[in-house]
Amino acid sequence: MRGKVSMVIAVVLVLSTLLAACGPKATPTPVPQPTTPPAQPTTPPAQPTTAPTTAPAKPAPEFIEIGASIPLTGKYGSLGSQVKAGYDIAVEHINAAGGVYVKEYDKKIPLRLTVYDDESDPTKAVSKMETLFAEQKVVAYLGGAASDMHAATTAIAEKNKVPYLGVSFALYQIHQQGYKYLFSPFPKSPAQTRDVFEVLNTIPADQRPKKIAIFQEKTDWGVELGKMWTENAAKYGYDIVVHEEYTPRSTDFSAMILKAKAAGAEVLLTVPAPPDGLAMQKQMAELGWTPKFTLMIRAPENVSWTETLGKVGDYVTMFAGWHHGEKFPGVDKLNADHQAKFGRPADLLTGPAYACVQILADAIERAGTLDRDAIRDAIAATNMMTVIGPVTFNPDGTGNVLNPLSQWINGKLELVWPPEHATAPLAYPAVPFDQR
């Protein structure tokens, strides 16, 4: 009996063990999860079928910023005012048509020109150029007036890597310094010192003058011209009988004048600033020396010349880079607008200044961007018609442009060479001062 009871107890224990094994399991303790987000799927999500096919244009600036430091007062004020007028009228014309198309923004953007008066002081001009760069953030500079002013400002354009378009300077050596950002659609010393002899050679041989006096200003440009005039005189068969130097802002030129008169000089070649030229011409009349032909670059290039001197200022010639009588597209409109503003056709330096803005606007449009280097490269590749005629540039930034000769005749500024653009024939020989 005891054995059966033991067997029953054993069976019960086995069944209890089996039932416990088949019962519910205990819940395990949670394991903390890492904080790194799960990996993203490698397959990109599908794009919406309504996505645009082209990227929208970049937000455009309100203006294309350009700037200039110009001598509006001081000894070059009469030149700078002509340059500013050209810039202003060109900007007005371009903006009236909506501005300049810039592909990067897919729209036309107006030009905004900021001008500072540097008072004919190169140091102040440098400061104004730096202000234009730092505050206006200009994409291009437009130049002022006079070679010594440009000699100071072009270096700043190069330092700041901003394209620079300038006229009213013929100094050639500026372009021989390896500058990459300098461009000038304006005749330079090599053309001016060559072409004066080309003009003299149009005079019949039996009337042609041969004896030359050079009054050389003691400046870089004066020295450059003096050397080139001397070289070309020998090449063309002319004799230099007087070669005198003077300091800018001199007031007494009598010694030079009397020396030229005594030597029988028939031609005067000189490049005075406006105040010096007025004094020089007055003293020539007072001392009774009348050259048959006078080339006086710079000083006579403003209406103040004839207003101040009257008949004493007649017969003087100049290479000023342009004349309102030239027969190129756009000249008539420029003259009409200048006449409305100032009561006369466009001045000698106004046309070249206007052309600078034409060239810049064309370059920006071809560049398709306001990036300065892209604009610089587009200017270098310029090949277009402007109010000064066709313009291209050489690797040194000098322009291939017309070099017209103008002359004061009966108080009126005429274009006398080349003949295909002339508004009057060359007045030669000059009538003696005491017979006018």
C-alpha positions as CSV (number, residue, x, y, z in Angstrom):
1,M,0.0,0.0,0.0
2,R,2.8,2.4,0.9
3,G,4.4,1.7,-2.5
4,K,1.2,2.8,-4.4
5,V,0.9,6.0,-2.5
6,S,4.6,6.8,-3.3
7,M,4.0,6.3,-7.0
8,V,0.9,8.5,-7.0
9,I,2.9,11.3,-5.3
10,A,5.6,11.0,-7.9
11,V,3.2,11.2,-10.7
12,V,1.6,14.3,-9.2
13,L,5.0,16.0,-8.8
14,V,5.9,15.3,-12.5
15,L,2.5,16.7,-13.7
16,S,3.0,19.8,-11.5
17,T,6.4,20.4,-13.0
18,L,5.1,20.1,-16.6
19,L,2.2,22.5,-15.9
20,A,4.6,25.1,-14.5
21,A,6.8,24.9,-17.6
22,C,3.8,25.5,-19.8
23,G,2.5,28.6,-17.8
24,P,3.1,32.4,-18.6
25,K,6.7,33.6,-18.7
26,A,8.0,36.5,-16.6
27,T,8.3,40.0,-18.4
28,P,12.0,40.8,-19.1
29,T,13.6,44.1,-17.8
30,P,13.6,46.8,-20.7
31,V,17.0,47.5,-22.3
32,P,17.8,51.2,-22.8
33,Q,17.8,52.2,-26.6
34,P,20.6,54.3,-28.2
35,T,19.9,58.0,-28.8
36,T,21.2,58.0,-32.4
37,P,18.3,58.2,-34.9
38,P,17.7,55.3,-37.2
39,A,19.5,55.3,-40.5
40,Q,17.7,57.0,-43.4
41,P,16.7,54.9,-46.3
42,T,19.1,55.0,-49.2
43,T,16.4,55.4,-51.8
44,P,15.4,59.1,-52.2
45,P,11.8,60.0,-51.8
46,A,9.9,60.5,-55.0
47,Q,9.7,64.1,-56.3
48,P,6.4,65.8,-56.7
49,T,5.2,65.7,-60.3
50,T,4.5,69.5,-60.2
51,A,8.1,70.6,-59.5
52,P,9.3,73.6,-61.8
53,T,11.5,72.6,-64.7
54,T,13.9,75.7,-64.3
55,A,15.3,77.4,-61.2
56,P,13.8,80.8,-60.4
57,A,16.0,83.9,-61.1
58,K,18.1,85.2,-58.2
59,P,16.7,88.3,-56.4
60,A,18.0,91.3,-58.3
61,P,19.6,94.3,-56.7
62,E,17.7,97.6,-57.0
63,F,20.6,99.2,-58.9
64,I,23.8,98.5,-60.7
65,E,26.3,100.6,-58.7
66,I,28.9,102.5,-60.6
67,G,31.0,105.5,-59.4
68,A,33.4,108.2,-60.3
69,S,35.8,110.7,-58.7
70,I,35.8,113.8,-61.0
71,P,37.5,117.2,-60.7
72,L,34.5,119.4,-60.8
73,T,36.4,122.3,-59.1
74,G,40.0,123.3,-59.1
75,K,42.3,123.7,-62.1
76,Y,40.6,120.8,-64.1
77,G,37.1,121.7,-63.2
78,S,36.2,122.9,-66.7
79,L,37.3,119.4,-68.1
80,G,35.6,117.4,-65.3
81,S,32.3,119.1,-65.9
82,Q,32.2,118.0,-69.5
83,V,33.0,114.4,-68.4
84,K,30.3,114.4,-65.8
85,A,27.7,115.6,-68.3
86,G,28.5,112.7,-70.6
87,Y,28.2,110.2,-67.8
88,D,24.9,111.7,-66.6
89,I,23.2,111.8,-70.0
90,A,24.3,108.3,-70.9
91,V,22.9,106.9,-67.6
92,E,19.6,108.8,-68.2
93,H,19.3,107.3,-71.7
94,I,20.0,103.8,-70.5
95,N,17.7,104.0,-67.5
96,A,14.9,105.5,-69.7
97,A,15.0,102.2,-71.5
98,G,14.7,100.2,-68.3
99,G,18.4,99.8,-67.5
100,V,20.8,97.0,-68.4
101,Y,19.6,93.5,-68.9
102,V,21.5,91.1,-66.6
103,K,20.9,87.4,-67.4
104,E,21.9,86.3,-63.9
105,Y,18.7,88.0,-62.6
106,D,16.7,87.7,-65.8
107,K,15.7,91.4,-65.8
108,K,16.8,94.9,-66.6
109,I,18.4,96.8,-63.7
110,P,18.9,100.6,-63.7
111,L,22.4,102.1,-63.3
112,R,23.1,104.3,-60.3
113,L,26.1,106.6,-60.7
114,T,27.7,108.1,-57.6
115,V,30.0,111.1,-58.3
116,Y,32.4,112.8,-55.9
117,D,34.3,116.1,-56.5
118,D,38.0,115.5,-55.9
119,E,38.7,119.3,-56.4
120,S,41.5,118.4,-58.9
121,D,43.6,116.9,-56.0
122,P,45.0,113.4,-56.7
123,T,45.2,112.6,-53.0
124,K,41.5,113.4,-52.5
125,A,40.7,111.4,-55.7
126,V,42.3,108.4,-54.2
127,S,40.2,108.8,-51.0
128,K,37.0,109.1,-53.0
129,M,37.8,106.0,-55.0
130,E,38.2,104.0,-51.8
131,T,34.9,105.3,-50.5
132,L,33.1,104.3,-53.7
133,F,34.5,100.8,-53.3
134,A,33.9,100.4,-49.5
135,E,30.5,102.1,-49.3
136,Q,28.8,102.0,-52.7
137,K,30.4,98.6,-53.5
138,V,30.7,99.7,-57.2
139,V,31.0,97.1,-59.9
140,A,32.9,99.5,-62.1
141,Y,34.6,102.9,-61.9
142,L,34.3,105.7,-64.4
143,G,37.3,108.0,-64.6
144,G,37.8,111.7,-64.0
145,A,39.8,114.2,-66.1
146,A,43.4,115.0,-66.8
147,S,46.4,112.6,-67.0
148,D,47.9,113.2,-63.6
149,M,44.5,112.6,-61.9
150,H,44.1,109.3,-63.7
151,A,47.7,108.3,-62.8
152,A,46.5,108.3,-59.2
153,T,43.1,106.7,-59.5
154,T,43.9,103.9,-61.9
155,A,46.2,102.4,-59.3
156,I,43.3,102.2,-56.9
157,A,41.1,100.4,-59.4
158,E,43.8,97.9,-59.9
159,K,44.3,97.3,-56.2
160,N,40.6,96.8,-55.7
161,K,40.2,94.7,-58.8
162,V,37.4,96.9,-60.2
163,P,37.0,97.6,-63.9
164,Y,37.9,101.2,-64.8
165,L,36.8,103.1,-67.9
166,G,38.4,106.6,-68.3
167,V,38.7,109.3,-70.9
168,S,40.2,112.9,-70.9
169,F,43.7,111.5,-70.5
170,A,46.3,110.7,-73.2
171,L,49.2,109.6,-70.9
172,Y,50.4,106.5,-72.5
173,Q,52.8,105.3,-69.8
174,I,49.9,104.5,-67.5
175,H,49.0,101.7,-69.8
176,Q,52.5,100.2,-69.7
177,Q,52.3,99.2,-66.0
178,G,50.6,95.9,-66.6
179,Y,47.2,97.0,-65.3
180,K,44.5,94.5,-66.0
181,Y,41.4,96.5,-65.0
182,L,42.2,99.8,-66.9
183,F,40.5,100.7,-70.2
184,S,40.5,104.0,-72.0
185,P,38.6,104.6,-75.3
186,F,40.6,107.8,-75.9
187,P,43.5,108.8,-78.1
188,K,46.9,108.5,-76.5
189,S,50.2,110.3,-76.8
190,P,51.6,108.2,-79.7
191,A,48.6,109.1,-81.9
192,Q,48.6,112.8,-80.9
193,T,52.3,113.3,-81.5
194,R,52.1,111.5,-84.8
195,D,48.9,112.9,-86.2
196,V,49.9,116.6,-85.7
197,F,52.6,116.0,-88.4
198,E,50.1,114.2,-90.6
199,V,47.9,117.3,-90.4
200,L,50.8,119.6,-91.1
201,N,51.7,117.5,-94.1
202,T,48.2,118.3,-95.6
203,I,49.3,121.9,-96.0
204,P,50.7,122.6,-99.5
205,A,54.5,122.2,-99.5
206,D,55.2,125.9,-100.5
207,Q,53.1,127.1,-97.5
208,R,54.1,124.4,-95.0
209,P,55.8,125.6,-91.7
210,K,59.0,123.9,-90.8
211,K,60.3,125.5,-87.5
212,I,58.8,124.2,-84.3
213,A,58.7,125.4,-80.7
214,I,57.9,123.0,-77.9
215,F,56.7,124.4,-74.6
216,Q,56.9,121.4,-72.3
217,E,55.1,121.1,-69.0
218,K,57.2,119.5,-66.2
219,T,54.9,116.6,-65.7
220,D,54.9,113.0,-66.7
221,W,52.6,113.7,-69.6
222,G,54.6,116.8,-70.6
223,V,57.8,114.8,-70.7
224,E,56.1,112.0,-72.6
225,L,54.8,114.3,-75.3
226,G,58.0,116.3,-75.6
227,K,60.0,113.2,-76.3
228,M,57.5,111.9,-78.9
229,W,57.1,115.3,-80.6
230,T,60.8,115.4,-80.9
231,E,61.0,111.9,-82.4
232,N,58.2,112.5,-84.9
233,A,59.5,115.9,-85.9
234,A,62.7,114.3,-87.1
235,K,60.8,111.5,-88.8
236,Y,58.6,113.9,-90.7
237,G,61.3,116.4,-91.6
238,Y,60.5,119.3,-89.2
239,D,63.1,121.3,-87.2
240,I,62.7,122.0,-83.5
241,V,64.2,125.4,-82.9
242,V,63.1,126.0,-79.3
243,H,62.4,123.4,-76.6
244,E,61.5,125.0,-73.3
245,E,60.2,123.6,-70.0
246,Y,57.9,125.3,-67.5
247,T,56.4,124.3,-64.1
248,P,52.6,123.9,-63.9
249,R,50.7,127.0,-62.6
250,S,53.4,129.3,-63.9
251,T,52.2,132.8,-64.6
252,D,55.0,134.3,-66.7
253,F,55.8,132.7,-70.1
254,S,57.4,135.7,-71.6
255,A,61.0,134.4,-71.8
256,M,59.9,131.3,-73.7
257,I,57.7,133.3,-76.0
258,L,60.4,135.8,-76.9
259,K,62.9,133.0,-77.5
260,A,60.5,131.3,-79.9
261,K,59.8,134.6,-81.7
262,A,63.5,135.3,-82.1
263,A,64.1,131.8,-83.5
264,G,61.4,132.3,-86.1
265,A,59.3,129.4,-84.8
266,E,56.2,128.9,-86.9
267,V,54.5,126.1,-85.0
268,L,53.8,125.8,-81.2
269,L,53.3,122.4,-79.6
270,T,52.2,122.5,-75.9
271,V,49.9,120.9,-73.3
272,P,49.1,123.4,-70.6
273,A,46.4,123.1,-68.0
274,P,43.5,125.6,-68.6
275,P,44.8,128.5,-66.4
276,D,48.3,128.2,-67.8
277,G,47.1,128.0,-71.4
278,L,45.0,131.2,-71.0
279,A,48.0,133.1,-69.6
280,M,50.3,131.7,-72.3
281,Q,47.9,132.8,-75.1
282,K,47.4,136.3,-73.7
283,Q,51.1,136.8,-73.4
284,M,51.8,135.6,-76.9
285,A,49.3,138.3,-78.1
286,E,50.9,141.0,-75.9
287,L,54.4,140.1,-77.1
288,G,53.5,139.9,-80.8
289,W,54.3,136.3,-81.5
290,T,51.7,134.6,-83.7
291,P,52.6,131.0,-84.7
292,K,51.1,130.0,-88.0
293,F,49.9,126.8,-86.4
294,T,49.3,126.1,-82.7
295,L,48.5,122.7,-81.1
296,M,47.5,123.4,-77.5
297,I,46.1,120.2,-76.0
298,R,43.9,120.5,-72.9
299,A,43.6,124.2,-72.2
300,P,41.3,125.3,-75.0
301,E,38.9,122.4,-74.6
302,N,36.1,124.4,-73.0
303,V,33.8,127.2,-74.0
304,S,35.5,129.3,-71.4
305,W,38.4,129.6,-73.7
306,T,36.6,131.7,-76.3
307,E,34.5,133.5,-73.7
308,T,37.7,134.7,-72.0
309,L,39.9,135.4,-74.9
310,G,37.6,136.3,-77.8
311,K,39.5,136.6,-81.1
312,V,42.8,136.1,-79.3
313,G,41.7,132.5,-78.8
314,D,41.1,131.8,-82.5
315,Y,43.2,129.4,-84.7
316,V,44.3,127.2,-81.8
317,T,43.9,123.5,-82.5
318,M,43.6,120.5,-80.1
319,F,43.3,116.8,-80.0
320,A,40.4,116.3,-77.6
321,G,39.2,112.9,-78.5
322,W,35.8,113.9,-80.1
323,H,33.7,116.6,-81.7
324,H,29.9,117.0,-81.7
325,G,30.0,117.1,-85.5
326,E,31.2,113.5,-85.9
327,K,28.8,111.3,-88.0
328,F,28.2,108.3,-85.8
329,P,24.9,106.8,-84.5
330,G,23.6,108.5,-81.3
331,V,25.5,111.8,-81.7
332,D,22.3,113.7,-82.8
333,K,20.4,112.5,-79.7
334,L,23.4,113.3,-77.4
335,N,23.7,116.8,-78.9
336,A,19.9,117.5,-78.6
337,D,19.8,116.5,-74.9
338,H,23.0,118.5,-74.2
339,Q,21.6,121.5,-76.0
340,A,18.4,121.3,-73.9
341,K,20.5,121.2,-70.7
342,F,23.3,123.6,-71.4
343,G,22.3,125.6,-74.5
344,R,24.9,124.2,-76.8
345,P,25.8,120.9,-78.5
346,A,27.8,118.3,-76.5
347,D,31.3,119.4,-75.5
348,L,34.6,117.8,-76.6
349,L,34.9,115.5,-73.6
350,T,31.2,114.8,-73.2
351,G,31.1,112.3,-76.2
352,P,34.0,110.1,-75.0
353,A,32.5,110.1,-71.5
354,Y,29.1,109.0,-72.9
355,A,30.9,106.3,-74.8
356,C,32.4,104.9,-71.6
357,V,28.9,104.3,-70.2
358,Q,27.8,102.7,-73.5
359,I,30.8,100.3,-73.4
360,L,30.1,99.4,-69.7
361,A,26.4,98.7,-70.3
362,D,27.2,96.6,-73.3
363,A,29.9,94.6,-71.3
364,I,27.5,94.0,-68.3
365,E,24.9,92.6,-70.7
366,R,27.4,90.4,-72.4
367,A,28.8,89.2,-69.1
368,G,25.3,88.4,-67.9
369,T,26.4,89.0,-64.3
370,L,27.6,91.8,-62.0
371,D,30.7,89.9,-61.1
372,R,33.6,92.4,-61.6
373,D,36.0,90.0,-63.2
374,A,33.4,88.9,-65.7
375,I,32.6,92.5,-66.5
376,R,36.3,93.2,-66.9
377,D,36.7,90.3,-69.4
378,A,33.7,91.5,-71.4
379,I,35.1,95.1,-71.6
380,A,38.4,93.7,-72.9
381,A,36.4,91.9,-75.7
382,T,34.5,95.1,-76.7
383,N,33.8,95.5,-80.4
384,M,31.0,98.0,-80.8
385,M,29.8,101.2,-82.3
386,T,29.5,104.2,-80.0
387,V,29.0,108.0,-80.3
388,I,32.8,108.3,-80.8
389,G,32.8,105.6,-83.5
390,P,33.9,102.0,-83.5
391,V,35.8,100.9,-80.3
392,T,38.0,97.9,-79.6
393,F,40.7,97.6,-77.0
394,N,44.3,96.5,-77.1
395,P,45.8,94.1,-74.5
396,D,47.2,97.1,-72.6
397,G,43.7,98.7,-72.3
398,T,44.3,101.5,-74.9
399,G,41.4,102.0,-77.3
400,N,41.5,101.8,-81.0
401,V,39.5,105.1,-81.7
402,L,39.4,108.1,-84.0
403,N,41.7,111.0,-83.1
404,P,40.0,114.1,-84.5
405,L,41.5,117.6,-84.6
406,S,39.4,120.6,-83.6
407,Q,40.1,124.3,-84.0
408,W,38.7,127.5,-82.7
409,I,37.5,129.6,-85.8
410,N,35.7,132.9,-85.3
411,G,34.7,131.9,-81.8
412,K,33.3,128.5,-82.9
413,L,34.8,125.1,-82.3
414,E,35.1,123.3,-85.6
415,L,36.2,119.8,-86.6
416,V,39.0,120.2,-89.2
417,W,40.5,116.7,-89.5
418,P,40.1,114.0,-90.7
419,P,38.3,115.4,-93.7
420,E,35.5,112.8,-93.8
421,H,34.2,114.2,-90.5
422,A,35.3,117.8,-90.9
423,T,32.8,120.6,-90.3
424,A,35.2,123.2,-91.6
425,P,38.6,123.3,-93.4
426,L,41.8,123.9,-91.3
427,A,42.2,127.7,-90.8
428,Y,45.8,128.3,-91.8
429,P,48.0,130.4,-91.4
430,A,46.8,132.1,-88.3
431,V,46.1,135.8,-88.7
432,P,48.5,137.9,-86.6
433,F,47.0,138.9,-83.2
434,D,47.1,142.6,-84.0
435,Q,45.1,142.1,-87.2
436,R,42.2,140.2,-85.8
